[in-house]
Amino acid sequence: MAALQLDGWRHEYSGKVRDLYVPLGSAGLADADRVLVVASDRVSAFDHVLEPGIPGKGELLTTLSLWWFDQLDGVPNHLVPDHGIDTKSLIPAAVAGRAMLCKTLDMYPIECVVRGYLTGSGWLEYEASQTVCGIPLPAGLSNGDRLPEPIYTPAWKAPMGEHDENISFERTVELVGAEAAAALRDASLEIFRRASAIAEARGVILADTKFEFGADRTTGLLTLADEVLTSDSSRYWDAASWQAGTTPRERMASFDKQIVRDWLSAHWDQTGTPPELPAEIVEQTAARYRELLGLLTAA
C-alpha cells in the first residue's frame, strides 16, 4: 500500500503496522528533530502483515497509547511537549486521530518483552522444557497461570520481512552495553507493574506486553517510545473470566488480536502467503479493541 502524501512531511519508513514521516527538508531520521508516527489499520501476526486491515484500528491504538502515556507520569516518553494541544495544528488532517508527533531518539534494537502470565509461545516452551525463553519456572504451572513474578524476555528487533529473535539478557549486554541493558530491563519491569495495577483496577489483566525505548539525543535519557500497552503490543484478558474459568480458553477471554492468531493458526501452516481474514474475524477483533479502550479509559 502506497504511503500517504502529507503536507510538510516526507514518508521515511513503513513497518508492519506504522508509517514514519520526517519534516520536509530533513535528510532522514538521523538529522530530523521530530517524527510523525502514523498508526495504520494494518494488522500483523506471526511476523506477517495480513489482509484486510482492521477498520479504525489506527485511531483506537493511538488513542490508547496516548492515554497510557498520560497514566505513566514520571516515565520519559517520546511525545513532543503538550502533545494533543499545541501540536494538533501540526498533524495533517489526513492522519488526525491516528498520528503522534514525537521527538526523534536513538532507538535501541531491543523489544523489551515482559510476561506476567504463562501463555502463547511461552506456554509451548514451558510444556517442553519448564522454561520460558530459557528462564526456569516452577513445576506444575498451567496455561494461563500467573507467574510468581513478571519475567523479562527481550527480543532482537528484526528488519522488515525477518523474524524477531528471542535473546538472552547476556546477549542484550553484548548489543547495547551493560548499563543500557540493565536500564531497559528495570524500566520495562517497573512500567509493567504499574500498568498491571492500573488495568486490574478496571477489571482487565495485562498478561504480557512489549516496550521499545530510545536514548534522548540531547540528554541520553532512556525514553519510552513507539506504541505503548496497546491491543497490538500486549495481551489483555478479562479478569472475571480468568478467575472463574475452568479451561485455558475460558480463562483467557482476550481484548487483543488473539482472535486473529487463533483463526490464522487454524487455517494456515505458516508457509507461503497468509490467507485473507474473513469479515467476521475482522469485526470481532475491532469490537474487542473498542471494548478494551472503553474499559481502560472509563472515568
C-alpha positions in Angstrom: 0.0 0.0 0.0 1.4 3.4 -1.1 2.3 5.9 1.7 0.1 8.9 2.0 1.4 12.3 0.8 1.2 14.7 3.8 1.8 18.4 3.5 5.0 19.4 5.2 6.1 15.8 5.7 8.1 13.2 3.8 7.5 9.4 4.1 10.6 7.9 5.6 9.8 4.3 6.6 6.9 1.8 6.9 6.9 -1.0 9.4 4.4 -3.8 9.7 1.7 -1.5 11.1 3.1 2.0 11.4 4.5 4.6 9.0 7.1 7.3 9.9 7.3 10.7 8.3 10.0 13.4 8.8 9.7 17.1 8.1 10.3 18.3 4.6 13.9 19.4 4.4 15.2 16.7 6.7 17.6 14.1 5.1 16.1 11.4 7.3 15.6 10.3 10.8 19.2 10.9 11.7 19.0 14.6 11.3 15.3 15.2 12.0 14.3 16.7 15.3 10.8 15.2 15.2 9.0 12.4 13.5 5.3 11.8 12.8 4.3 8.3 13.8 1.2 7.2 12.0 -0.7 4.1 13.0 -2.3 2.3 10.1 -5.2 -0.1 10.1 -2.9 -2.9 9.0 -2.8 -6.0 11.3 0.1 -8.4 11.7 0.5 -11.8 13.2 3.4 -14.3 13.1 5.5 -11.6 11.5 3.3 -11.2 8.5 1.1 -8.3 7.5 -2.5 -9.6 6.9 -5.3 -8.6 4.6 -7.6 -6.9 5.1 -6.8 -4.4 7.8 -9.0 -3.7 10.9 -11.1 -0.5 10.2 -10.5 2.2 12.8 -7.6 0.3 14.3 -5.0 3.0 13.9 -7.1 5.6 15.7 -8.0 3.1 18.5 -4.4 2.2 19.2 -3.2 5.8 19.0 -5.9 6.9 21.5 -4.9 4.0 23.8 -1.2 4.8 23.6 -1.8 8.5 24.4 -3.9 7.5 27.4 -1.2 5.2 28.7 1.5 7.8 28.3 -0.7 10.1 30.5 -1.0 7.4 33.1 2.7 6.8 33.3 3.7 10.1 34.8 7.3 10.3 35.6 8.3 8.0 32.7 10.0 10.0 30.0 8.3 9.4 26.6 8.9 10.4 23.0 5.9 12.7 22.6 6.7 16.4 22.0 5.7 18.6 24.9 2.0 19.4 25.2 1.1 16.7 22.7 -2.6 17.0 21.6 -2.9 20.7 22.5 -0.3 22.9 20.8 0.6 20.1 18.4 -2.8 19.5 16.9 -2.3 22.0 14.2 1.0 20.4 13.2 -0.6 17.0 12.5 -2.1 16.8 9.0 -5.9 16.3 8.8 -5.5 13.2 6.7 -4.0 11.3 9.7 -5.6 13.2 12.6 -6.5 10.9 15.4 -4.0 8.2 14.4 -0.7 10.1 14.5 1.7 11.1 17.3 4.1 13.9 16.9 7.3 12.6 18.6 10.9 13.5 19.3 13.4 11.5 17.3 15.5 9.2 19.5 18.5 6.9 19.1 16.4 3.7 19.3 17.7 0.5 20.9 17.4 -2.6 18.7 15.6 -4.5 21.5 12.0 -5.4 22.0 11.6 -5.3 25.8 9.1 -8.1 26.4 7.6 -8.6 29.9 5.4 -11.6 30.7 3.2 -11.8 33.8 1.3 -14.9 32.8 2.1 -18.2 31.1 0.6 -18.3 27.7 1.3 -18.3 23.9 4.8 -19.4 22.8 5.9 -19.3 26.5 3.4 -22.0 27.3 4.6 -24.2 24.5 8.2 -23.8 25.6 7.2 -24.5 29.2 5.5 -27.7 28.3 8.6 -28.9 26.6 11.3 -27.7 29.0 9.7 -26.0 32.0 11.3 -22.7 30.9 10.3 -19.5 29.0 12.9 -18.0 26.8 15.4 -20.1 28.7 14.3 -18.8 32.1 13.5 -21.7 34.5 10.0 -21.7 36.0 8.4 -23.7 38.8 6.9 -27.0 38.0 3.1 -27.6 37.9 2.0 -24.4 36.1 -0.9 -24.5 33.7 -1.7 -22.5 30.5 -2.9 -19.0 31.7 -1.4 -19.2 35.1 0.0 -16.1 36.7 3.8 -16.3 37.1 5.3 -15.9 40.6 6.9 -12.6 39.4 6.9 -11.0 35.9 9.8 -12.0 33.8 11.8 -10.0 31.3 12.4 -11.9 28.0 14.0 -9.5 25.4 14.0 -10.0 21.7 16.1 -8.6 18.9 14.2 -6.4 16.5 14.5 -7.9 13.1 14.4 -5.9 9.9 11.1 -5.8 7.9 10.4 -9.3 6.5 12.5 -11.2 9.0 11.5 -12.8 12.2 12.2 -11.2 15.6 14.5 -13.4 17.7 14.3 -14.1 21.4 17.6 -13.3 23.0 19.1 -13.7 26.5 19.8 -10.8 28.8 23.5 -11.5 28.3 23.0 -11.0 24.5 21.4 -7.6 25.1 24.5 -6.6 27.1 26.6 -7.5 24.0 24.3 -5.5 21.8 23.8 -2.3 23.9 26.2 -2.5 26.8 25.7 -3.5 30.4 24.4 -0.2 31.7 21.8 0.2 28.9 20.8 -3.4 29.1 20.1 -3.2 32.8 18.2 0.1 32.4 16.0 -1.4 29.7 15.2 -4.4 31.9 14.5 -2.4 35.0 12.3 0.2 33.3 10.3 -2.5 31.5 9.6 -4.4 34.7 8.6 -1.3 36.6 6.3 0.0 33.8 4.7 -3.4 33.6 4.0 -3.5 37.3 2.5 0.0 37.2 0.4 -0.7 34.1 -0.8 -4.1 35.5 -2.2 -2.4 38.7 -4.0 0.2 36.6 -5.5 -2.4 34.3 -6.5 -4.7 37.2 -8.3 -1.9 38.9 -10.5 -1.7 35.8 -11.2 -5.4 35.6 -8.5 -6.2 33.0 -5.4 -8.4 33.2 -2.3 -7.3 31.4 -0.8 -10.8 30.6 2.2 -9.6 28.7 3.5 -6.7 26.6 6.5 -5.3 24.7 8.1 -1.9 25.1 10.5 -0.1 22.9 13.0 2.6 24.1 15.4 5.0 22.7 18.0 7.4 24.1 17.2 11.2 24.1 19.7 12.7 21.6 20.4 15.6 23.9 20.5 14.2 27.3 20.9 10.4 26.7 17.9 9.8 29.0 16.2 6.4 28.5 12.9 7.3 26.8 9.7 5.2 26.2 8.8 5.2 22.5 6.6 3.7 19.8 3.1 2.4 20.8 2.7 1.5 24.4 0.4 -1.1 26.1 -1.9 -1.4 23.1 -4.0 -4.3 21.9 -1.4 -4.9 19.3 1.7 -5.0 21.6 0.0 -6.6 24.6 -2.2 -9.5 25.7 -5.2 -8.3 27.7 -7.7 -10.6 29.4 -11.0 -10.2 31.1 -10.2 -10.6 34.8 -13.6 -12.1 35.8 -13.3 -14.8 33.1 -9.7 -15.6 34.2 -10.8 -16.0 37.8 -13.9 -18.1 37.0 -12.6 -20.1 34.0 -12.3 -23.8 34.2 -10.4 -24.3 30.9 -7.5 -22.3 29.5 -9.6 -20.8 26.8 -12.3 -19.7 29.2 -9.7 -18.2 31.4 -8.2 -16.1 28.6 -11.1 -14.2 27.1 -9.0 -11.6 25.3 -9.1 -7.9 24.3 -6.4 -8.1 21.7 -5.6 -9.8 18.4 -5.7 -13.3 19.8 -8.8 -13.8 17.7 -6.7 -13.2 14.6 -3.9 -15.5 15.9 -6.3 -18.3 16.6 -8.1 -18.1 13.3 -4.8 -18.0 11.4 -3.4 -20.9 13.4 -6.4 -23.0 12.4 -6.3 -22.1 8.7 -2.6 -21.6 7.8 0.5 -23.6 8.3 2.7 -20.5 8.3 4.2 -21.2 4.9 3.6 -19.0 1.9 1.2 -16.1 1.9 -1.3 -16.0 4.8 -5.0 -16.3 3.8 -7.3 -13.3 3.8 -9.1 -12.7 7.1 -12.8 -13.3 6.9 -15.1 -10.3 7.6 -16.4 -11.8 10.9 -12.9 -12.1 12.3 -12.1 -8.5 11.3 -15.2 -7.2 13.0 -14.7 -9.3 16.2 -11.2 -8.0 16.5 -12.3 -4.4 16.1 -15.0 -4.9 18.6 -12.6 -6.3 21.2 -10.2 -3.4 20.6 -13.1 -0.9 21.2 -14.2 -2.7 24.3 -10.7 -2.6 25.8 -10.4 1.1 25.2 -13.7 1.7 26.9 -12.9 -0.4 29.9 -9.5 1.2 30.5 -10.4 4.8 29.8 -13.8 5.0 31.5 -13.8 7.5 34.3 
